[in-house]
Amino acid sequence: MKKIRNTRSGRRHALIARLPLAAAIHLACFAPAFAADADQNQTTAPTSADNAKNKNSSHELQTITVTAQKRTENAQDVPISMDVLSTDTLQQMNVADMHDYVKLLPSVAIQSLYLGFSQVYMRGVASGSNGNHSGPLPSVGIYLDEEPITTIQGALDMNIYDIERVEALAGPQGTLYGASSESGTIRIITNKPDPSAFSASASAELNSVDNGGVGYVTQAYVNLPISSNSALRLVGWSKTDAGYIDNVYGTRTYTGTYPAGVGAPLAGTPIPPITVNNANRVKNNYNDADTRGARAALKVNLNEDWSILPSIVGQTQHANGINAFDPHVGDLQVTHFYPENFDDRWVQAALTVKGKIGNFDLTYAVAHLNRDDHYAQDYSDYSFWYDTLSGYGAYIHDNNGNLINPAQHILGIDKYRKTSNELRIASPQQDRLRFVAGVFDERQSHDINQQYIIDGLGSDLSVTGWPNTLWLTQQLRKDDDSAVFGEVNYDLTDKLTATVGARRYHTDNGLKGFYGFAPGYSSSQGEATCFTPFVPFEGAPCMDLNKDTKENGTLGKVNLTYKLDADKMLYATWSQGFRPGGINRRGSLPPYQSDKLDNYEFGWKTEWLDHHLLWNGAVFQENWKNFQFSLLGQNGLTEIRNA
């Protein structure tokens, strides 16, 4: 087998120029202040003591406000192992996308083969999932403000610009965040419209890649007050990542021996060699990528207690080639024979309503996500070895019965739809006994179309209605979940606080449709196993899979937090997270069940030397029960099992 090395995280940029077109232009209109006392208008010169104090304060650690527990709190007061990247950090480190900010989060790792298609892991909780469309759901939940943006095959890779902060909550966050927050949660918090002042900013960047081409970035935002109670914020970005992988010229000769299945006199004799080349695909720096996107949000303060925030964000990404190289060919080189590209287009519309009922804070958040992916992949490396070693190439012929190049390439379309609703209420934060409680509902689907194509394939070997298609996957997957949740905090003393949380959930996961070969190629997969009576399905020859699995369960959390003083805190936590089960696409296999992660953690958050030194840490043990893992079974089909 050929060895392919992934280089996505190894893209090395050399900054040529970064041009701030308008570095944070802030134009503020201040209402005149009228003093009730003449003395209030007097200006007092700062003393040397004041100057010393201000100089000393400038070196103090920055206070970061977070909403990790669905309340606004100082990060140092939250008994969770978490990392927060502030606006300043994101700008200083030139963070542009998910791969950039993950590098700054010690508990987070990422695996990616294509732009906009990544698997994120926290605290090493990974079980071999490869992002297969019929594989397990992600174990890390990713949120954009109040709305989850994790799709079945991975997370949206949104451009990071005009972002207030990124929060990474390590460990199970099952009670407040639920499904797919089994090992942690990442929250991307955007800057909101501000009715108090106009502001705008724009920037441009030109860069180059070692052993590659030239790229650029342009991005801008504008905050437009409409009235004293409303504002509109618009953000846009455009980016080109230069390529650095070369697709070089090469040839491939398909040989082998006729298998016994072809019968005498051919069985055991050499297959006539077929030689092909990739002359029409040769290109330097062929893995370039383009990203375009925009975001708009409108904030309206209806009165002192109620506000609404409708928003919409969308992004398109087009990537050519593959971010990997074959060391047998050369450094940063491959020899591929078919088109390779990936298009990711998504739009999410959301509405957040916040208000008060008496002293209680009420929040309602609804969002709908549409994501469509179109891709083409060279599958000839795999099919070359498969057909050569097994002799299956001897079965690949055209309509005249002549043997043809058996190399395969893939065309695919994935359509994701996701709608989420959450309604929650929170009691006053200053109360000795306080709580957060709510209900949550999420409906998501994945419409899968994947064709394994052999050019010129005979119609007897092609899936009915799909010319040149040796294998077809045409399926619809659903993953729905709903829950009620809550956390209660009680101050046992002025230093000791106890927290108890729970989440009761229901999941409904299903997979139906067609997968497999034409009857002329296989008598055990695909059309040979169609349901009778015939059931049509979205242009496929028939339906040969239709299964559903449902589960109910409860997650828990217990925490004790002890304040040594105003700057030092200790905490101990037991928490749980889960990942829903699902359906194996091989109909003979049972559904895989949900898995659960139990977390036992002791941590501390401390500040020293008059807020000039911060030392936070945690030790933990996590027990993964019934964990889901994937393996390649018969005919290379991914199977999901529970350990």
N, C-alpha and C positions, 0 to 999 in steps of 0.2 A: 504494500500500500504506500501511496505517496504521503509524505509528511508535510502538513501545511501549518505554518506558524502565523498566528494572529498578531497583527501589528497596530490595531486601532489605538491602543493607549500609547504607542510609541511615536505618534506623529510629532515631529519636532519643528516648532515654528521659530523663525527668526524674524523679529519685529523690524520692519523697514521704516515705517512711519506711522505715528498715531496722531491724528489731527483733531483736537477738540474744536469743533466748529462754534460751540457756544457752551462753555464750561459752566453748567448749572446757572443759567440766567434766572435770577429770582427778582421779580418785580412785585413788591407788596404794597398794598394800600392800607394805611393805618388811620383809623378814626382819631380825630383830635381828642386829647385827654384834658379835661378841665379839673383843676384842683379845688377841693373844698377849703383848703387851707393854703395860704400864701407860702408857708414854710416848705410845702411839698414841692414847690417849683424850684427851690434852691438846689444848686449843684455843688456837691462836696468833692474835693479832690481826694483821690485814693491815697491812703497812707502807705508807708513802706511795709507795714505789717500786712495790709491788704494785698500788696503786690506779691509778697512772699507766699501768702496763702494761695493766691491765684496761680502762681507759678507751680506750687506744689500740687495743686488740684489738677493741673493740666496733665500730670503724669499718673493720675489715679486710673484704675481699671474702669472701663466703660460699663455702665449698667445696661444690660440687655433685657428688654421686655419680650416675653413669649406668651403663646396661648396653647401650650402643649396639653394642659389639662382642661382646655376649653373655657379657661378664664384668663384674663390678662394679669400676668404675674412677672416678678423679677426672676430671671432664669436661675439665680442662686437660691431662690426659695422653693424651687420645684424638686421634689424628691425622686427624680428620674435621672438616670445616666444619659446625658444628652450633649450634643455639640450644636452650637449655633454659629452660623456664618452671617454676620451683620452686613449692612449695605457697604460700609467702609471696607470690610474684608473682601467682599465679592469684587469690588472695584480695584482694590490694591493688588489682588491676585489675578486680575484679568479673567475672571470666571465667565465663560461664555455658554457652557452647556453642562449636561449631567456628568460627563466624564471629568470635567474640570472640578466641579464641587465635590465629587466623590473622593478625589485625591486628598481633600482637606478634612475628610471625616474618617477618623481611625477605625471606627467600627463597621464601615461600609466597604463592600467590594462590588465590582461590576464586571459582567461578561457581555461582550458585544461582538457581533459579526457584521452588522449593517447599521448605517445611520438611522437613528430613531427606533432601533429594535434592540433593547438591552434587558438583561436579567440582573436584578439588584439583590444583594445578599447582605445581611447584617449578623455580626457576631459569629460568622462562619457557619450559619445554618444553611446548608446546601446538601442536596441528596442526589445530584446527578441530573437534575432537570435541565433539558436543553432548549426550552422554549417551544417545543413542539406544539402545534395547534390542538392536539388532543392530549396534551400532557397536563401536569398539575398546575393549579393556579399559583401565582407568585406568593412568596412568603413575606414580602415587604410591601406595606401599603404606602402609596405616594399620593399626596394631596396637593391640590392647587387651591390655596385659601381653605374654604370649607368643603370643597368637593373632591372626592377620590378620582384620580386619573389613571389608575392602574388598569390596564386591559389584560385580557386573558393570556396573551403571549408576551406581555412585558409592559414597561412604563413608557409614557410619552417623554420624548427628549426635547423639552421646550427650551428655547433660547432664554438665557438668564440675563435679562436687562431690565432696569427699573424695578428691581426686586428689593423688598424691604429686608428680608432675611430668609435663610434656609435653616430649618430645625430638623435635626436627626435624633429621634427618640429610640435609644437602643433597648432591646429586650421586648418581650411580649407587651403589646398595648391593647389587649383583647377587650377590656371592658368598655373603653371609650371609643375605640376605633374598629374593633370587630374583625371580620374576615380579611384575610391577606395582610394582617398586621401581626402575624404570628411571631416574627423575630424582631420586628421594629417598624417604625413609621418615619417617613420623610415628608416634611411639610414645606412647600414653597409659598411664601407669603408675599403678595404683590404690594406695591405702593398704591394707596387708594386715592381717589379724587379728593382734592382739598379746596373747599369753597373760600378759604380765607386769603388765598394769594395765587397769582399767576406764576407759573414756573415752566421752564423748558430747558432741554439739553439735547445736544446732538454730537456724535463723534464718528470718525472714520479711521480705519486702520488698513494698512497694507502690510502683508507678511509673505514670507517665503518658507518653504519646507525643505529640509536637508534632502538632497538627492531627488528633489521634486520640483513642482511648479510654484506659481505665485497665487496667493489668495487675498481676499479683502473682507472687511466688515464695515457696514454702515448701520447706524441705529440712532433712534431719536425718540423723545417723548415730549408731550406738551400737556400741561395741566391748565384747564380753562374754567375759571369760576363763571358760573352762569348767573347766580344770584348769591345772596348771603347764606342761602341754605342748600345750594346745589352746585355741582361742578362735574365737568367731563374730563377724563384723562385718556389720552390716545398714545399708543406706543407702536412703533414699527421697527423692523429689522430686516436686513438683507446680508447674507454671508456666503462666500465661496471658499470652501476648503480645497486647497490644491492637491492634486494627486501625487503619489510618490512610488506606486507599484507599476512596473513595466510588464505588459503582456508581450512576450517575445516569440519569435517564430519557432515552430517545432512541428514534428510529424509524429504520427502514432499508427502503428500497424497492429490490426486485430488478427490474432492467430488462435490456434487451439486445436482441439480434437473433437470430432463429432461424438456426442454422447450416445449411450446405448439406445436411448429413446427414439432415435431417428431410424433405427433398424438397419438391416443389411442392405447393400454391401458397404454403406457409408460409415456405420458405427466403428469407432476406433481409428478412422483415417483422419489425416490432417484437414482442417478447414482451409479453403483457399484464403490467403491473406488479403486483407483490405487495408490500404494505407490512405490516411487523410492528413491534411495540414491545416494550419490556422492562419494562412496568409491574409485573409480578409479581416482578421481580428487583431492584428499586431498594432500596438499603440503604446507609446511612452506615457507615464503618469496617468494611467487610465482610470484610476479610482478617485477622481475628483467628485465633489459633492456641493450642492447648492441648497441653501435654506432661506425661505422667505416667510415672514409672519407678521401678525399685527394683533393688538389687544386694545379693547375699548371698554371703559367702565363709566357708569353714570351714578353718582351718589346724590340722593335727595334726602335731606333732613326734614321730615314731615312736621316735626315739632321737637321739643327738647328730649322726648323719650323714644321717638320712633324714627327709623330711617330705612330706606330701601336702596339696594345696590345691584342693579342689573349689569351684567358684563358679558362680553363675548371675546373669545380668543381663538385664533386659527393659525395653522402653520402648514407649509408644504416643504417637503425635503425630497430632493432627487439625488441619488448616489449612483455612480457608475462603478463597474469593476467589483473588486473584493479587497478588503483590508487585511490581506494575508499574502504570504509568499511561500514559494516552494524552494527549500534549500538545495534540492537536487538540480534545480534549474539555474539558480543564482540568487545573490543577495537582492532582495526586494524585486524579485521576478517570478512570473508564472508563465505557463504555456497553456492557455485555455482556448477552447474551440467554439464557444457559443456566446451569445449576448449575455451580459450580466449587468443588471440595473435594478434599482429599488426606488419606488415612489411611495411616500408616506404623506397622506393628506388628512388633516383632522380639524374639526371645529367643535368647540364646547361653548354652549350658552348656559349661563347660570343666573340665579336670582337669590340674593340674601336679604332677609328682612330681620331687623333687630328692633327690639322695643322693651318696654317695661309694663308689667302688670302688678301694680302696687310696688313693692320693693324687689320683685323677682324679675330677672332678665330672661327674655324670651328670644330665641333664635330659630329661624326657619331657613333652610338652605335647600335649593333644588337645582339640579344640573342635568343637562343632556349632552352626550358626547357622540359625535359621528366620526369614525375613523375608517378610511379606505386605503388599503395597501395593494399595489400592483408590483410584481417582481418577475424577473427572469434570472435563472441560475444555470450555470454550466454543471451538469451532473456526469460529465464524461469520465472524470477520474474514477468515480465509483463504478460506473457501468463497465468501464474498460476491464478492470480487474474481476468484477463479478462475472462478466460474459466470457473472459478469457479462461479463468480458472475453472468455471463450472461447465463451460462449453455451451452455455445458453445462447451465445451468438449464432449458433448453427440454426436456431429457430427463427431468426429475424430476417424476413424476406419481404419483397414488394409484391404487388398484385400479379406479377408475372412469375413469381416463385424464385426470383433471383436473390441471393444473399446480399444484404446491404450493410452499410455502416451501422452497427448497433448502438452507437453512442446516444445517450439520453441527455435532454435538457428540460428544464422545468419552467412552466408558466403558471403563475399563481395570482389569485385575487383573494384578499381577506377583507371582510367588511365587519366592523365592530360597531355595536350600538350599546350605549350604557346610559341609564337614567337612575339618579339617586335622589332620595328625599330624606331629610333629617329635621326633626323638630325636637328642641330641647329647652329645658328651663333650668335656671340656676338661682339659688337663694343668695342673699347678700353675702359678699365675701368676708365681711368683718364679723359675721355672727360666729358664736362659739360652735354651734351646730349648723353645718351648711352642706349643701348637696348640689349635684348636677345630675339630671335625669332626662331621658329622651327616648324617642322611637326612631328607627332607621329602616329604610327599605331601598333595595338596589336590584335593578333588573339589567342584565347584560347578555348580549348574544354575539355570536361569531359565525358569520356565513363564510364557509370555506370552499374555495375552488382551487384545485391543484392538479395540473396535468403533467405527466411524465411523457415527453414527446420523443419519438424517433422519426426523423424526416424520411418520407417515402414509405412508411410502414404499410404493409398490406392491410386491406380492409378486414380480412378475417381475423387479424391480430389486434385491430383497433377497437376500442370501446365503442359500442353502438351509438352513432350520432356524434362522435368525437374523432374525426379523422386524425391519423398519425399518433393517437394517444394510446400508449401501452397500458398506462395505469391512470385512473381517475379517482380523485376524492372530491365529492360534492356533498357537503354535510352542513348541518346547522347545529351549533352548540349553544346551550343556554346555561347560565350560572346565576341563579337568583338567590338572594338572602334577605332576611328581615330580622329585626331584633328590637328588644327593649333593653335599656341599659341604665346604669346609675352608679354614682359614687357618693359616699357620705363621709364627711370629715368632722371629727369632734376633737376639740381642744381639751384633753384630759387635765392639763395644767397650762400655765402660760408658756411652758417649754416643750411639752409633750403632746403630740397630735396623733390620733389614730384615724386610719382611712380604711373603709370597707367598700368594695365595688363588686358588681356582678353584671353579667350580660346573658340574657336568654335569647338564643338564636334559632332560626329555622332556615335550612338551605334546600334548594330544589335544583338539581343539575341533570341535564339531559343531552343526548347526542343522537341525531337521526340523519338518515340519508343513504348515500351510496359510496362505496369504496371498493376498488379492486380492478381486475383484468377483464378482458373480453373472453367469451367462452372458448374461442379458438386458441387462447394461450394458457388458460388455467381452468381446471374442472373443480377447483376447491375455493377459489376466491372470486369475488365480483359478481358478474352476471350469472354465473353458475349457481349462485346462492340467493338469487332474487326471491323476495317474498311472493308467495302465491296465496290469494289472487294478486295480480300485478298491482303495485302501488307506485304511481308516478312521483317524481321528486325533482323539481327545479332543473329540468332538462337532462337529468341523468337517466340511464336506461331503466332504472327501477329503484326501489328502496331495499337495502339488505341489512339495515341496522336501525333500530328504534328502541332506545332504552332510557330509563329515567331512574334517579335515585334521590331519596329525601332523607334528611337527618334533622334531629332536634338536639340541642345541647345547652350547657350552661358553663360560662367561664367565671372565674373568681379573681379577686385581688384583695390582699391585706397588706397594710403598710403602717409602720410606726416611725415617726419623725421626731427627733429630739434636737432642740436648739440649745447648743452650748452657750452661745451668746448671739448678738445681732449679726455676727459675721461667720459663724461656724455652725454647721448642721450635720447630724448623723441620721441615717435612715436604714431601715431593714424592710425588704419587700418580698412577698410571694405573689407572683402574677402568672396569668395564663394567656396563651394565644392559640389560635387554631387556623387551619387552612381547610376549606371545604373539600369534599370528595368529588368524584366524577365518574364518567363512563369510559371504559376502554373501547376503542373503535373495532377491535376484534370481537365479534359478537359472542364467541364462545367463552370469553373471559368475564368474570364477575366485575361489578363496579368496584372501584377503590374507595375506601372510606376516608373520612377526615382524619387529619393527624393533629396532635396537640403538643404544645411546648409549655413545660412548667419551669418557671424561673425563680431561683432563690438568690437573693442579692443583698449585699451590705455595701453601703456607699457613704461618701462624705462630700460635702461642699464647704469650702473654707476660703476666707480671705485674710491676709496677713499684712503686716507692715503698713497699717493705715491705708488699706485698699490698694496697695501697690503689688501684692503678690497673691495669686490665686492658685489653690491646690485642690482639685477635685479628683475623685477616683471611685472605683467600685470593684468589688470582687463578686463573682457570681458562679452559680452552677445551673445548667439548663438540662432538663431531662426531656428528650424528644420521644413521645409515645406514638406507636403505630405509624411511624413516618413513611411518607410516600417516596418511592424511588422508581426510576425508569430504567428499562433495559430494552435491547433490541431482540425481538423474538423472531418467529418464523416469517420469512420474506422481508426481513428488515423492518417489520412494523413495531413501533414503540409500544411497549406494554408498561402499565403503571401498577405497581404492587404496593401492599402495606407490609412493612417489616414486623 
